[in-house]
Amino acid sequence: METKDYLKLLVEQIHSTTVATIGEDNHPQTRIIDMMLFDEEGLYFLTAKGKAFYEQLIKQQYVALSGTKDKMSITLRGKVKNIKAEKLDEIFKKNTYMQKLYSQETRTALEVFCLYEGAGEFFDISNPLSVVRSSFALGKSELKQSGYFVTKGCIGCKLCYSVCPQKCIDISKIPVVIEQEHCLRCGSCYSICPKQVIRKRG
């Protein structure tokens, strides 16, 4: 899937996400925020100007968010910018429930933010025997890789395969190859490798 497919899933299927910023006490703060819209420029959400969340967005210009539905999840971390009333009418047209929360006269309390650059991950455990995960980048961000990989020096002992919950290690090759799209990132292979040739990515 491409980045736009993950954003579509986030907006149209998951919709409500947990969004984190840093509070005045320098600790993380979270709240539930609906993802309203997406396009080639980024992901859009809104909040009222009187909220602490608004002040944090203006000051920090960065968020981390997570959303989950039906054993699928998307996480995304990145830069946000305030675009004020731009896209507001489009958001209300697409998300009709908002019209009952804010009348035309009271919408001036709201402003729109765009998450325009960041890195995300999709994770699907709906089939526990074959999980699916992938990474994606938004805007100018580079694709960030995580998990583990096998380096030279592998002796093909297959101990890593024996402890892998997903059996997602191709042991037909030396060095063996971890199938990243099915890996749980549990680190069991890393811990058991007798030659210590398994490394963390990133």
N, C-alpha and C positions, 0 to 999 in steps of 0.2 A: 504494500500500500504506500501511497505518497502522503506527504504532510497534509495536504488538503483532505484526504480521506480520514485521517486521525482527527482533524479539527471538526469535520462533519459529524463524526461519531460523538465527539465531545459535546457539540452543540445540540444535535438532534436526538441523540439517544440517551446520553448520560445527563446532560443539561446542568444539573445541580452539582457543584463541586465544593470542596473545602479549600479555601484560599488562605495562605499564611503570609503575614508580614511581621515586622518586629515592632513591639509596643514601646511605650516610653520607659518601661522598666528593663529594656534590652532583652526581653524574653519573647519567644514566638507567640503570636496571637493568630487564632483561626476563626473563620466564619464561613457560612454557607453562601455561595454566590452563584447565581445562574449565568451560564455562558450563553449569550444572546444571539451571537452572529459571528460569521467568519467570512473572509474573502482572501484574495491574494496578498493583502496587506497584513493580515493577522487575525487575532481572536478578540472579540469585543464583549465587554461587560460594563455594568454601570453601578453607581452608588450615589447616595445623597451627599451633598456638600457639607452637611452638618455633622457627619459621622467621623469618628476617629480613624476609621478605615480610609476615608478620603484623604485626610491629612497625611497618613502614612504613605499612601500611594504617591501623593505629590512630592513628599520628601525623599522617599526611598527609590521610587521609580523601578521597583523590582518586586516580583511575587513568586511564590511557589504554590502550585495547585495540584489537587488530586481529585479524581472522580471515578466512581465505580458503579457498575450495574451488571447484573447477571454473570457474576464472576469474571467480568472484564474490567480492567482499570487503565486509566491514562494518567500519567503524571507529567507535569510541564513546569519548568522554571525559566524565568526570563524577564526581559526588560519591558516595562509598560510606559505608555505616555498618555497624557490627558488630551483628549480631542474635543472636550467640552460638549456642545450640543450636536456635533457632527454625528451622523448615523442614528440619532435619537428617534426620529420619526420612523426610520426603517426598522429599528428594534421594536418599537411599539406595534408596528404593523405586523411583524412576524410573530411576536410574543403577545398575543391578544389578552392574556391574563393580566398583563401590566396595565392595561387600560382601566381595569377595575381598581387597581391599587392607586394609580395617579391619574387624575383627570387632566384634561388639556391645560387647565389653568395652573395646576400644581407641579407640572413637569419641570419647571424651572429649577426645582430643588435638586434635580439629577444632572449628572455629567457622565460622559462615556469615557472609558479607558480602553486602550488597544494594547494587547500583548503582541509585540511586533518582532521580537527576536528572542530565541531561547532554544532549549533542548528538552526533548520529551521521550517518554518510554510507554509503549503499549504492552500490556501483560494480560493473557487470557488463560485462566485455569478451568474453563468450563468442561474440558476433557482432562481430568487429573492425570491420565496416563500419557498425555502428550501435550504439555503446556506450550504456549506460543508467546514469544516476546520479540519485540523489535524496538529500535531506536529511531528517532526522527529529529530533524532540526527545523527551526522556524526562522525566517529572515536570513541574516548573514551569519548566524551561529554555525559552528562546525558540528558535525555529527560526533557525539561523544559515545565511546564504547566502554562497557563495563564487563564484569565477569572475569573469567579465567581463560588462559590459553597455554598450550604445551610447547615448550622450546626444545632445542636440540639436546640430546643426552637421554631422551626417552628410551627405555630398554624394552618396551612392549610387554611389561609384566601383567598388565590388565587389572592391577589393584584399584586403579581409579574407576574403572568400569564397574567393579564389584560393589563399590560403595555409592555409585551414582543413583539417586532416586528415579531419575528419568531414563536411565540407560541411553543417554544422548552423547556418548563418546564413541566415535568410529575407531574401533580397535583393529580394523583391517590394514591400517597404515602405521608406520613408525617414522616420526613420532605420531602418536594417536591424535585425533582431532576432536575437539569439543564442538558440538553442534550448538552454536550460540542461540539460535532461535528457539531451542527447547530447554535451555539450561535454567535451573532454579537459582543459580548463584549461591549455592549453599556452602561451597568451599570444601566439601568432603574430599574431593579429588586432590585439592591443594594440600590438605592435611596428611593424606596417606602416602603421597608419592615418595618412594624410597630414595629417589635421586634428586628430589626437590627441584624438578625442572618445570613445574607448573607455576605460572606467574599470574598476578592480578593485572587486568587491563586498566589503562587509564592512570 
